[in-house]
Amino acid sequence: MSDNNVDPSGNTEAFRAFTHAPQPEPAASKTPLIVTGVVVAVVVVALIVWLVS
């Protein structure tokens, strides 16, 4: 004889665990690093041009 009474709490608990799971943090942006590198490069080139002239 099969069991016709299905306990929905198993699926509900799995869904709740899935929805309450911590979200992974997004990857850090490299834009500030790139901007800083460009600014440093411009300052170095300007310093070299100023020293040569």
DSSP file (Angstrom, degrees, kcal/mol; ACC not computed):
  #  RESIDUE AA STRUCTURE BP1 BP2  ACC     N-H-->O    O-->H-N    N-H-->O    O-->H-N    TCO  KAPPA ALPHA  PHI   PSI    X-CA   Y-CA   Z-CA
    1    1 A M              0   0    0      0, 0.0     2,-0.1     0, 0.0     0, 0.0   0.000 360.0 360.0 360.0 130.4    0.0    0.0    0.0
    2    2 A S        -     0   0    0      1,-0.1     2,-0.8     2,-0.0     0, 0.0  -0.463 360.0-113.8 -85.9 157.2    1.4    3.4   -1.0
    3    3 A D        -     0   0    0      1,-0.2    -1,-0.1    -2,-0.1     0, 0.0  -0.804  29.2-178.9 -91.1 111.1    1.6    6.4    1.2
    4    4 A N        +     0   0    0     -2,-0.8     2,-0.9     1,-0.0    -1,-0.2   0.622  60.2  88.9 -85.8 -13.8   -0.7    9.1   -0.2
    5    5 A N        -     0   0    0      2,-0.0     2,-0.5     0, 0.0    -1,-0.0  -0.764  62.9-168.0 -88.5 109.2    0.1   11.6    2.5
    6    6 A V        -     0   0    0     -2,-0.9    -2,-0.0     2,-0.0     3,-0.0  -0.856  18.4-134.9-101.0 127.9    3.2   13.6    1.3
    7    7 A D    >   -     0   0    0     -2,-0.5     3,-0.9     1,-0.2     4,-0.4  -0.717  15.8-168.7 -81.9 110.3    4.9   15.8    3.8
    8    8 A P  T 3> S+     0   0    0      0, 0.0     4,-2.3     0, 0.0     3,-0.2   0.580  70.8  86.5 -76.2  -7.2    5.6   19.1    2.1
    9    9 A S  H 3> S+     0   0    0      1,-0.2     4,-2.8     2,-0.2     5,-0.2   0.803  80.1  61.7 -66.5 -26.4    7.8   20.3    4.8
   10   10 A G  H <> S+     0   0    0     -3,-0.9     4,-1.7     2,-0.2    -1,-0.2   0.944 110.5  38.2 -63.1 -47.3   10.8   18.6    3.3
   11   11 A N  H  > S+     0   0    0     -4,-0.4     4,-2.3    -3,-0.2    -2,-0.2   0.875 116.2  53.3 -70.5 -37.0   10.6   20.7    0.1
   12   12 A T  H  X S+     0   0    0     -4,-2.3     4,-2.6     2,-0.2    -2,-0.2   0.922 109.7  47.4 -64.6 -43.6    9.6   23.8    2.1
   13   13 A E  H  X S+     0   0    0     -4,-2.8     4,-2.4     1,-0.2    -1,-0.2   0.893 111.5  50.8 -65.9 -38.5   12.6   23.6    4.4
   14   14 A A  H  X S+     0   0    0     -4,-1.7     4,-1.9    -5,-0.2    -1,-0.2   0.903 111.6  48.3 -64.6 -39.8   14.9   23.0    1.4
   15   15 A F  H  X S+     0   0    0     -4,-2.3     4,-2.7     2,-0.2    -2,-0.2   0.917 111.2  49.7 -66.7 -42.6   13.5   26.1   -0.3
   16   16 A R  H  X S+     0   0    0     -4,-2.6     4,-2.0     1,-0.2    -2,-0.2   0.904 110.3  50.3 -63.5 -40.4   13.9   28.2    2.8
   17   17 A A  H  < S+     0   0    0     -4,-2.4     4,-0.3     1,-0.2    -1,-0.2   0.887 112.0  48.9 -64.0 -37.1   17.5   27.1    3.3
   18   18 A F  H >< S+     0   0    0     -4,-1.9     3,-0.8     1,-0.2    -2,-0.2   0.920 113.4  45.1 -68.1 -43.4   18.1   28.0   -0.4
   19   19 A T  H 3< S+     0   0    0     -4,-2.7    -2,-0.2     1,-0.2    -1,-0.2   0.786 115.3  47.5 -73.8 -26.0   16.5   31.5   -0.1
   20   20 A H  T 3< S+     0   0    0     -4,-2.0    -1,-0.2    -5,-0.2    -2,-0.2   0.369  83.7 118.7 -95.1   5.3   18.2   32.3    3.2
   21   21 A A  S <  S-     0   0    0     -3,-0.8     2,-0.1    -4,-0.3    -3,-0.0  -0.469  77.6 -99.6 -69.5 141.5   21.6   31.2    2.0
   22   22 A P        -     0   0    0      0, 0.0    -1,-0.1     0, 0.0    -2,-0.1  -0.374  37.0-122.7 -63.8 137.7   24.2   34.0    2.0
   23   23 A Q        -     0   0    0      1,-0.1     2,-0.1    -2,-0.1    -3,-0.0  -0.583  27.8-108.2 -80.0 140.9   24.8   35.5   -1.4
   24   24 A P        -     0   0    0      0, 0.0    -1,-0.1     0, 0.0     3,-0.1  -0.440  37.3-110.6 -67.8 142.7   28.3   35.5   -2.7
   25   25 A E        -     0   0    0     -2,-0.1     3,-0.1     1,-0.1     2,-0.0  -0.484  35.5-106.7 -73.5 142.5   29.9   38.9   -2.7
   26   26 A P        -     0   0    0      0, 0.0    -1,-0.1     0, 0.0     3,-0.1  -0.311  43.9 -90.3 -66.7 153.6   30.5   40.4   -6.2
   27   27 A A        -     0   0    0      1,-0.1     2,-0.1    -3,-0.1     0, 0.0  -0.336  49.4-100.0 -63.9 143.9   34.1   40.5   -7.4
   28   28 A A        -     0   0    0      1,-0.1     2,-0.2    -3,-0.1    -1,-0.1  -0.378  38.6-113.9 -66.9 141.6   36.0   43.7   -6.5
   29   29 A S        -     0   0    0      1,-0.1     4,-0.2    -3,-0.1    -1,-0.1  -0.540  15.0-156.4 -78.2 141.1   36.2   46.2   -9.3
   30   30 A K     >  +     0   0    0     -2,-0.2     4,-2.1     1,-0.2     5,-0.2   0.380  69.8  99.9 -96.0   2.9   39.7   46.9  -10.7
   31   31 A T  H  > S+     0   0    0      1,-0.2     4,-2.7     2,-0.2     5,-0.2   0.909  79.4  50.6 -59.3 -46.4   38.7   50.4  -12.0
   32   32 A P  H  > S+     0   0    0      0, 0.0     4,-2.3     0, 0.0    -1,-0.2   0.886 110.9  50.5 -60.7 -35.7   40.3   52.3   -9.0
   33   33 A L  H  > S+     0   0    0     -4,-0.2     4,-2.1     2,-0.2    -2,-0.2   0.909 112.0  46.8 -66.4 -42.0   43.5   50.4   -9.6
   34   34 A I  H  X S+     0   0    0     -4,-2.1     4,-2.3     2,-0.2    -1,-0.2   0.919 112.5  49.4 -66.2 -44.2   43.6   51.2  -13.3
   35   35 A V  H  X S+     0   0    0     -4,-2.7     4,-2.4     1,-0.2    -2,-0.2   0.914 111.0  50.0 -62.7 -42.6   42.8   54.9  -12.7
   36   36 A T  H  X S+     0   0    0     -4,-2.3     4,-2.4    -5,-0.2    -1,-0.2   0.906 110.2  50.8 -62.5 -41.7   45.5   55.1  -10.1
   37   37 A G  H  X S+     0   0    0     -4,-2.1     4,-2.3     1,-0.2    -2,-0.2   0.898 110.5  48.6 -62.9 -41.0   48.0   53.5  -12.5
   38   38 A V  H  X S+     0   0    0     -4,-2.3     4,-2.4     2,-0.2    -2,-0.2   0.911 111.7  49.4 -66.1 -42.3   47.1   56.0  -15.3
   39   39 A V  H  X S+     0   0    0     -4,-2.4     4,-2.3     2,-0.2    -2,-0.2   0.918 111.9  48.3 -63.6 -43.3   47.5   59.0  -13.0
   40   40 A V  H  X S+     0   0    0     -4,-2.4     4,-2.4     1,-0.2    -1,-0.2   0.911 111.0  51.0 -63.3 -42.1   50.9   57.8  -11.7
   41   41 A A  H  X S+     0   0    0     -4,-2.3     4,-2.5     1,-0.2    -2,-0.2   0.911 110.5  48.7 -62.7 -42.2   52.0   57.2  -15.3
   42   42 A V  H  X S+     0   0    0     -4,-2.4     4,-2.5     1,-0.2    -1,-0.2   0.908 111.7  49.4 -64.6 -41.4   50.9   60.7  -16.4
   43   43 A V  H  X S+     0   0    0     -4,-2.3     4,-2.3     2,-0.2    -2,-0.2   0.907 111.6  48.7 -64.4 -41.4   52.7   62.2  -13.4
   44   44 A V  H  X S+     0   0    0     -4,-2.4     4,-2.4     2,-0.2    -2,-0.2   0.925 112.6  47.5 -65.2 -44.3   55.9   60.3  -14.1
   45   45 A V  H  X S+     0   0    0     -4,-2.5     4,-2.5     1,-0.2    -2,-0.2   0.918 112.9  49.2 -63.4 -42.5   55.9   61.3  -17.8
   46   46 A A  H  X S+     0   0    0     -4,-2.5     4,-2.2     1,-0.2    -1,-0.2   0.891 111.0  50.3 -63.9 -38.8   55.2   65.0  -16.8
   47   47 A L  H  X S+     0   0    0     -4,-2.3     4,-2.2     2,-0.2    -2,-0.2   0.901 111.2  48.2 -65.9 -41.3   58.1   64.9  -14.3
   48   48 A I  H  X S+     0   0    0     -4,-2.4     4,-2.2     2,-0.2    -2,-0.2   0.922 112.3  48.6 -65.3 -43.8   60.5   63.4  -16.9
   49   49 A V  H  X S+     0   0    0     -4,-2.5     4,-1.8     1,-0.2    -2,-0.2   0.897 112.4  49.3 -62.8 -39.7   59.5   66.1  -19.5
   50   50 A W  H  < S+     0   0    0     -4,-2.2    -1,-0.2     1,-0.2    -2,-0.2   0.890 112.3  47.7 -67.1 -39.5   59.9   68.8  -16.9
   51   51 A L  H  < S+     0   0    0     -4,-2.2    -2,-0.2     1,-0.2    -1,-0.2   0.853 112.1  49.4 -69.6 -35.2   63.4   67.5  -15.9
   52   52 A V  H  <        0   0    0     -4,-2.2    -2,-0.2     1,-0.2    -1,-0.2   0.871 360.0 360.0 -74.1 -36.8   64.6   67.2  -19.5
   53   53 A S     <        0   0    0     -4,-1.8    -1,-0.2    -5,-0.2    -2,-0.2   0.476 360.0 360.0 -85.5 360.0   63.5   70.7  -20.6
